Amino acid sequence: MLLAIHHLQTTSPPVLPSLQALTGKEWAEREDDMLVRTHDGRSFNCAYCADVEAIKAGFAALGPNTESVGQLLCGFFRRYAREFDYMKGVASVRTG
């Protein structure tokens, strides 16, 4: 599922926006509560936009993707079977 979401966020034009990239009045939680710390001390902000109007505006700003479901599916398999560098790349739905 994460690879599918990442593909839909990074295809051109994107089908899905990244909720962390949107700005809005309402965020899911207080930003301090959404900081996640790893065992080695790094921290990541996992807050996301929960403002429905901002999400709708984000979808509208993307513009329509005219690819069919079949084309998107073929692009998904092409990307992760041939193009994606698993040694250097990361599929992040947080950053798109």
Buried (B, 14 or more C-beta within 10 A) or exposed (E): EEEBBBBBBBBEEBBBBBBBEBEBEEBBEEEEEBEEEEEEEEEEEBBBBBBEEBBEBBBEEEEEBEBEEEEBEEBBEEBBEEEBEEEEEEBBBBEB
